[in-house]
Amino acid sequence: MCDMSTTTTYTSHTACAEEFMQIKTLSTMPPSPTSPLAADTNAAAASATYFDFRAAQRVPESHAWTGLHEHEKDAAPVVNDDDAVPVVDMRDGDAAAADAAARAAEEWGGFLLVGHGVDGEVLERAEAQAARLFALPAPEKARAARTPATAYPKRMWAEGYTFTPAAVRDEFRRVWPDAGDDYHRFCSAMEDYDAAMRSLGERLLAVFFKALDLAGDGETERKIRDTLTSTIHLNMYPKCPDPERAVGLAAHTDSGFFTFILQSPVPGLQLLRRRPDRWVTVPGTPGALIVVVGDLFHVLTNGRFHSVLHRAIVNRESDRISMPYFLGPPANMKVAPLMSAGCLGRNKAVYRAVTWPEYMVIRDKLFGTSVSALTMIHVTEEASEES
């Protein structure tokens, strides 16, 4: 499991995305990166291994993903009525929003969220500050570096930072040691983004609870809402000379409850649609946020809302910024199916209780296989009857 302490991860061309935060690949995630080194050691190492995407005239073999295991389910994105990514509008009222969110979470595992009430200026400022961060010279970005993970056989066409919101001012002093105006503008934008996303997370959780036939004010619901933990990841996917041979972020499911993703107007996130398997590109809808259901929400809802495989692709024409905001339980909370009619349509729990760290250990062990960690905590009918 990725170190979820108050350290910042800067990754250039490696696989540590949500491990760069809490994430990822296929239906598992890579083993955790190594512990942070001293800042000057990290900076030197990152500068020495930094891949200059902007100067690249071709995709080197180190970044070429075509034909590898992670792409075995790839298909060209299909655009038709059945493959229109669902849209949930929170302005439609609690009941309508709950119905729409439930359908989207059941059928897709993700959706576009509009009418969410988040100030557009907050989102624009956060994205602008993220873009400015990635535009810094490599030696400055490398001040927040951590030893890169090497779990994947190939590297990704991306740069990324991961940090816990409470640590933003301490951690980004590494990038801006003089703590000048640039530093304060960046930190202020990230703090405002965190406050807006956390508030929205609590409101969306209430919508989900309504969809699950829960009042929202019970002890369990309050505990889940009041103890939510969060992590921010900043991604930059540079334009690529040969997008067919590179991947911005390999296919993965998120491990927590759910994720908000703010993305630039340039589309690049794809969700995997089943039966038949095909990738569907999420449009770059201005003002919309993408919601992705994670594995532990899959468990919490007894499999009713399913986590979705998703990935990031790159393009030839322009850079792309995305800002995932991950929400999940505290490390010591046991996550088990909620005892509500909306969750127990199967009449019994089909997943055993598990903490986030316990689940991450299972994901780590299964990394690189085709086995989902969810199957390892699935309760068989025999075991359920015995209990």
ZICOR-V758301 format. One record per residue. N is the residue number from 1. PSI is psi in degrees with one decimal (* if undefined). OMEGA is omega in radians with two decimals (999 if undefined). NEAR is the number of other C-alpha atoms within 8 Angstrom. Layout:
N&PSI&OMEGA&NEAR / N&PSI&OMEGA&NEAR
This chain:
1&139.4&-3.13&10 / 2&144.7&3.12&11 / 3&113.8&-3.09&8 / 4&25.5&3.05&7 / 5&-165.9&-3.05&5 / 6&40.4&3.07&9 / 7&153.6&3.08&11 / 8&139.7&3.02&13 / 9&128.1&2.93&12 / 10&126.0&3.12&13 / 11&135.2&3.04&14 / 12&110.8&3.04&11 / 13&17.6&3.12&11 / 14&-177.6&-3.00&13 / 15&5.2&-3.01&15 / 16&76.1&-3.06&13 / 17&-81.8&3.10&15 / 18&-17.9&2.68&12 / 19&3.5&2.08&16 / 20&-17.5&2.94&15 / 21&-84.3&-3.04&12 / 22&10.6&-2.86&13 / 23&-153.9&-0.31&15 / 24&157.0&2.12&17 / 25&156.4&-3.03&13 / 26&-117.7&3.00&12 / 27&16.5&3.11&13 / 28&-169.7&3.13&17 / 29&161.3&-3.09&14 / 30&158.5&3.02&16 / 31&156.3&-3.06&12 / 32&151.0&3.06&11 / 33&169.4&3.13&12 / 34&165.1&-3.14&8 / 35&154.9&3.13&7 / 36&142.8&3.04&8 / 37&178.5&3.03&8 / 38&146.6&-3.03&6 / 39&-41.4&-3.09&11 / 40&-33.6&3.09&7 / 41&-43.9&3.11&8 / 42&-44.4&-3.10&16 / 43&-42.7&3.14&14 / 44&-42.6&-3.13&9 / 45&-43.0&-3.12&9 / 46&-40.4&3.13&13 / 47&-37.1&-3.11&10 / 48&-30.9&-3.07&6 / 49&2.7&-3.06&6 / 50&131.2&3.08&9 / 51&122.4&-3.09&6 / 52&94.0&-3.11&6 / 53&-38.1&-3.05&9 / 54&-25.5&3.14&6 / 55&-6.2&-3.04&5 / 56&128.6&3.07&9 / 57&-14.2&3.13&5 / 58&168.0&3.07&7 / 59&114.8&3.14&12 / 60&163.2&-3.12&6 / 61&-29.5&3.14&5 / 62&-20.5&-3.10&6 / 63&6.6&-3.05&13 / 64&118.0&-3.05&12 / 65&-6.1&-3.04&10 / 66&128.5&3.05&8 / 67&3.2&-3.12&6 / 68&168.8&-3.06&7 / 69&-39.5&-3.07&5 / 70&-16.5&-3.09&9 / 71&15.7&-3.03&10 / 72&-20.2&3.13&7 / 73&9.3&-3.09&7 / 74&144.5&2.97&8 / 75&156.3&3.11&7 / 76&138.5&3.13&6 / 77&133.9&-3.14&8 / 78&134.3&3.13&8 / 79&108.3&3.04&8 / 80&-177.8&-3.06&6 / 81&-36.4&-3.13&5 / 82&-20.0&-3.07&5 / 83&23.4&3.01&9 / 84&116.8&-3.12&7 / 85&129.3&-3.09&9 / 86&149.6&3.09&8 / 87&127.9&3.07&9 / 88&123.7&-3.11&11 / 89&113.5&-3.10&10 / 90&-8.7&3.08&11 / 91&-9.6&-3.09&7 / 92&-3.6&-3.10&8 / 93&157.2&-3.03&7 / 94&-45.7&-3.06&9 / 95&-47.2&-3.13&9 / 96&-41.1&3.12&8 / 97&-39.3&3.12&14 / 98&-42.7&3.12&12 / 99&-44.7&-3.12&9 / 100&-41.6&3.13&10 / 101&-39.5&3.13&13 / 102&-46.2&3.13&11 / 103&-44.2&-3.12&8 / 104&-41.5&-3.13&12 / 105&-32.4&3.12&14 / 106&-43.8&-3.01&10 / 107&-30.2&-3.05&7 / 108&-40.0&-2.99&10 / 109&9.1&3.13&13 / 110&162.7&-3.14&15 / 111&167.5&3.01&15 / 112&132.4&-3.13&12 / 113&121.3&3.09&13 / 114&170.1&-3.11&11 / 115&28.1&-3.03&8 / 116&-13.0&3.07&9 / 117&1.4&3.10&4 / 118&130.9&-3.13&9 / 119&123.5&-3.14&6 / 120&-31.1&3.14&7 / 121&-34.1&3.09&6 / 122&-44.0&-3.14&12 / 123&-43.5&-3.13&11 / 124&-41.2&-3.12&8 / 125&-39.9&3.12&9 / 126&-44.3&3.14&12 / 127&-40.6&3.14&12 / 128&-40.3&3.13&8 / 129&-35.3&3.06&11 / 130&-43.3&3.12&11 / 131&-39.3&3.13&10 / 132&-37.3&3.09&8 / 133&-47.9&-3.10&8 / 134&-18.0&3.12&9 / 135&-7.2&3.13&6 / 136&154.4&3.05&8 / 137&149.7&-3.08&6 / 138&-44.4&-3.12&8 / 139&-33.3&3.13&8 / 140&-43.5&3.09&9 / 141&-35.4&-3.05&13 / 142&-11.1&3.12&14 / 143&-24.9&3.12&12 / 144&20.2&-3.02&15 / 145&155.6&3.02&14 / 146&152.2&3.11&16 / 147&125.6&-3.05&12 / 148&150.2&3.04&11 / 149&153.2&-3.12&11 / 150&28.9&-3.05&8 / 151&-34.3&-3.10&7 / 152&152.5&3.11&7 / 153&-20.7&-3.14&5 / 154&161.8&3.11&8 / 155&160.6&-3.06&11 / 156&156.0&-3.10&13 / 157&72.0&-3.02&15 / 158&156.3&2.93&13 / 159&150.9&-3.11&13 / 160&151.7&3.01&14 / 161&141.8&3.02&12 / 162&136.9&3.10&15 / 163&153.0&3.00&14 / 164&139.9&-3.05&14 / 165&-38.2&-3.10&11 / 166&-19.5&-3.05&6 / 167&2.7&-2.96&10 / 168&-42.3&-3.08&12 / 169&-40.4&3.10&8 / 170&-45.5&-3.01&7 / 171&-38.0&-3.08&13 / 172&2.5&2.88&13 / 173&-22.5&3.08&11 / 174&-38.6&-3.13&10 / 175&-41.0&3.14&11 / 176&76.5&-3.06&11 / 177&-21.7&3.14&7 / 178&-7.1&3.12&5 / 179&45.3&-3.14&9 / 180&-161.2&-3.07&7 / 181&-39.6&-3.14&6 / 182&-42.6&3.12&8 / 183&-47.8&-3.08&11 / 184&-38.2&3.10&9 / 185&-42.8&3.14&9 / 186&-51.1&-3.08&11 / 187&-40.6&3.12&11 / 188&-41.7&3.13&8 / 189&-40.7&-3.14&12 / 190&-37.1&3.11&11 / 191&-39.9&3.10&10 / 192&-38.9&3.10&9 / 193&-43.5&3.12&11 / 194&-47.4&-3.11&10 / 195&-42.0&-3.12&8 / 196&-42.3&-3.11&10 / 197&-36.4&3.13&11 / 198&-43.9&3.10&9 / 199&-43.4&3.12&8 / 200&-37.5&3.11&10 / 201&-40.8&3.11&9 / 202&-37.8&3.13&9 / 203&-40.5&3.12&8 / 204&-34.7&3.08&8 / 205&-40.0&3.10&9 / 206&-37.4&3.09&9 / 207&-45.2&3.11&12 / 208&-42.5&3.13&11 / 209&-41.4&3.12&12 / 210&-40.7&3.12&13 / 211&-25.3&-3.12&13 / 212&12.9&3.13&11 / 213&32.9&3.08&9 / 214&141.1&-3.10&10 / 215&-27.4&3.13&7 / 216&-14.7&-3.11&9 / 217&12.7&3.08&6 / 218&167.1&-3.09&8 / 219&-44.0&-3.12&6 / 220&-45.4&-3.14&6 / 221&-42.1&3.14&10 / 222&-40.7&-3.13&10 / 223&-43.2&3.12&8 / 224&-47.4&-3.11&9 / 225&-45.1&-3.00&9 / 226&-13.5&-3.09&6 / 227&13.8&3.12&8 / 228&136.4&3.04&10 / 229&155.2&-3.06&8 / 230&152.9&3.06&11 / 231&142.1&3.11&12 / 232&137.4&2.99&13 / 233&133.5&3.08&15 / 234&122.9&3.13&12 / 235&142.1&2.94&11 / 236&121.0&3.11&13 / 237&102.8&-3.10&12 / 238&155.6&3.04&12 / 239&150.0&-2.94&13 / 240&134.8&-3.13&15 / 241&-20.0&-3.13&10 / 242&78.0&-3.04&10 / 243&-24.1&-3.12&11 / 244&-16.1&-3.10&6 / 245&-1.5&-3.06&10 / 246&161.2&3.07&16 / 247&138.3&3.11&15 / 248&-44.8&3.09&12 / 249&126.4&-3.07&12 / 250&159.3&-3.12&13 / 251&137.4&-3.08&14 / 252&163.6&2.86&15 / 253&148.3&3.04&17 / 254&149.7&-3.00&16 / 255&-20.3&-3.03&11 / 256&-146.5&3.14&15 / 257&-67.9&3.06&14 / 258&163.2&-3.04&13 / 259&134.2&2.92&15 / 260&137.9&3.08&12 / 261&117.9&2.97&12 / 262&121.2&3.13&11 / 263&151.3&3.08&12 / 264&166.1&-3.11&10 / 265&-18.1&3.10&8 / 266&114.3&-3.12&8 / 267&154.3&3.14&11 / 268&-20.6&3.09&11 / 269&135.2&3.09&10 / 270&139.2&3.05&12 / 271&144.0&3.12&13 / 272&117.9&3.03&11 / 273&139.8&-3.08&11 / 274&160.6&2.97&6 / 275&73.5&-0.06&4 / 276&159.6&-3.14&5 / 277&129.2&3.03&10 / 278&151.4&3.13&13 / 279&134.8&3.11&13 / 280&126.1&-3.12&13 / 281&130.5&3.09&10 / 282&124.5&-3.10&10 / 283&152.9&3.10&6 / 284&72.7&-3.07&10 / 285&118.8&-3.12&6 / 286&132.2&3.09&5 / 287&-13.5&-3.12&6 / 288&151.8&2.99&11 / 289&144.1&3.08&11 / 290&136.6&3.06&12 / 291&129.4&3.13&12 / 292&126.1&3.12&14 / 293&135.4&-3.14&17 / 294&172.9&-3.06&16 / 295&-41.5&-3.08&14 / 296&-23.2&3.00&12 / 297&-33.3&3.01&14 / 298&-44.9&3.12&15 / 299&-47.1&-3.08&13 / 300&-34.8&-3.12&11 / 301&13.2&3.08&13 / 302&31.4&3.12&15 / 303&0.0&3.14&10 / 304&-48.2&3.04&9 / 305&120.7&-3.00&13 / 306&142.7&3.05&15 / 307&150.4&-3.00&14 / 308&136.7&2.99&15 / 309&131.9&3.08&11 / 310&161.3&-3.11&12 / 311&168.9&3.07&12 / 312&128.5&3.08&12 / 313&165.6&-3.14&12 / 314&168.6&-3.12&15 / 315&169.7&-3.05&12 / 316&-21.4&-2.92&9 / 317&-34.1&-2.98&6 / 318&155.4&3.02&8 / 319&161.2&3.14&9 / 320&135.2&3.10&14 / 321&138.8&2.94&13 / 322&151.1&-3.06&12 / 323&81.0&3.08&12 / 324&139.8&3.07&11 / 325&107.2&-3.01&12 / 326&131.6&3.09&13 / 327&135.7&-3.13&13 / 328&-175.8&-3.11&11 / 329&164.4&2.99&13 / 330&159.7&-3.01&9 / 331&-28.1&-3.06&7 / 332&3.4&-3.11&6 / 333&128.4&3.03&8 / 334&123.7&3.13&8 / 335&123.3&-3.14&12 / 336&161.3&3.12&11 / 337&134.0&3.09&15 / 338&142.5&-3.10&9 / 339&69.9&3.09&6 / 340&159.1&-3.14&9 / 341&-32.1&-3.14&8 / 342&-20.3&3.14&10 / 343&-35.5&-3.00&14 / 344&43.1&3.06&13 / 345&-20.5&3.09&7 / 346&4.0&3.08&6 / 347&-10.3&3.12&5 / 348&158.4&3.11&7 / 349&136.1&3.14&11 / 350&2.9&3.06&11 / 351&142.4&3.09&11 / 352&158.2&3.13&10 / 353&141.7&-3.11&8 / 354&144.7&3.01&10 / 355&164.1&3.12&11 / 356&-48.3&3.11&15 / 357&-39.5&3.11&8 / 358&-41.7&-3.14&8 / 359&-38.1&-3.14&10 / 360&-34.5&3.07&10 / 361&-42.7&3.12&9 / 362&-44.3&3.13&10 / 363&-42.1&3.12&13 / 364&-45.5&-3.09&13 / 365&-29.2&-3.08&7 / 366&-0.4&-3.12&12 / 367&134.7&3.13&11 / 368&-2.4&3.09&6 / 369&173.8&3.10&5 / 370&9.7&-3.09&7 / 371&129.6&3.09&8 / 372&139.9&3.08&10 / 373&-26.4&3.12&12 / 374&-33.0&3.13&8 / 375&-24.9&-3.10&7 / 376&-16.8&3.08&7 / 377&8.7&3.09&9 / 378&134.9&-3.13&9 / 379&121.1&3.11&10 / 380&160.4&-3.13&7 / 381&-38.1&-3.13&6 / 382&-45.0&-3.13&6 / 383&-37.8&3.13&8 / 384&-39.6&-3.14&11 / 385&-36.7&3.14&6 / 386&-34.2&-3.11&5 / 387&*&999&4
